[in-house]
């Protein structure tokens, strides 16, 4: 066995001239950096999901409003087509942006809806949905 004085004299030679003790605490910095990057990615994914939900809501509202307006235009329900479309869109969390009866028969309806984005996404505008509905075509 080597004596303790001889063991103390043998020290590992650090690579690059940096003693091993200089790396102490660097793991904390790496963990904090990784946590920050993951937090930013999570917020980005959540904002994209919020925009996707608003887009789906606008599309759903446009589809339902167009179907309701087409039923009124064909005489299957009472009322005015665009007024019905506006009520259906509002009931589904959207606002009617466009409502047109397509010429010449005026039984096909084009509808556009808007759902406002909230929070940081509001500066990018609103989510929009567009739909067309009418009687089934000939095969």
N, C-alpha and C positions, 0 to 999 in steps of 0.2 A: 504494500500500500504506500502510496505517496504521502509525504508528510503535508499537513495543511498549509505550511508556508510555501511549499513548491506548487501546490494546487492554486493558491491565490496568485502566484506569479504567472500562471498560464491563463491568459484571457483570450477569448475569441477575437479574431481580427474582423472588425466590421467591414462589410462590403460598401464601397463608396465613401468610406471614412466617417459615416454617421453612426454614432453609438446607438445600440438597440433601445436605450431609454428614451431617445428623441421621438420614437413612434408612439409613445404613450398618449392616449386621448384621441388619436386619429380615427379610431373606430366610431367615436361619438359624432365626429364631423361627417363621416360617411353615412351613418344612419340618419342624421338630420337632413342631409342632402337628398338621400333616397326618399325619405318621408315627404319632403317638399315636392319632389318630382311626381311621386305617386298621388299626392293631394291635388296637384294641378291637373293631372290626367283624369282623376276622378271627377273634378268639377267640370272639365271639358265634356266628358261622357254624359254627365247629368244634364248639361245645357243642350247637348245634341238630342238627348232623349226627350227633353221638354219641347224642343222644336218639332220633333217627330210626332209627338202626341198632338200638338196643335195642328199640324198638317193633316193628320188622320181625322181629327175632329172636323176640320173645315171640309174635307172630302166627304165624310159621312153626312154632314149637314147639307152639302150640295146635292148629293144623291137623293136624300129623302125629300128635300125641297123640290127637286126636279120631278120626282115621281108624283108628289102631291099636286104640283102645278099641272102636270100632264093629265092627271085624272080630272081636274077641274076643266081644262081646255077641251077634253073629249066629252064632257057632259056627264061624267060618272059621279061627280060630286058638285055641290052647289058652291057658288062664290066666284071670285075673280082670281085667275091663275097666279099673278104676281103677288097679290095680297096673301094668298094661301102659302106661296113659297116663302114669303118674308116671315110669316108666323111660324112655319115649320123650322126654318133656319134659326130663328131666335130661340125656339124651344130646345134646339140642339146646341146652343152656346155659340152661335155664329151670327153674323149680320149679312143680309142679302146685299150683294154688290152689283149683280147683273141678273136681269130676267127679261128674256126675249122670246116671243112666240115666233117660230120659224115659218116663213112663207113657203108655199102658198096655202097649205091646209090649215095652218095655225093650230095644230094639235101636238106638235113637237115643241118642247120648251128647253131653252138653254138657260142654265142657272150658274151664277158664280157667288161664292160665299167668302167671307173674311173672318178669321179668328185672330185677335190681337195677341201678340207675344208679350209676355210680362218679364220684368226683371231686366237683367243685362242684355237679353235678346231683343228688347223692344226697339232698340236703335236700328235693327235690321229690317224692320217693317213687319207686316202681318203675314200669317200663313193663309194661303188661298186654296180654294177647292172649286173645281169646275165640273159640271155634269150636264148631260143631255138625256131627256126621257121623252117617250112618246109611245104610240101604239106599236105592237110587234109588226115587223116587216114581213113581206111575202117571202116564202122560201125560194 
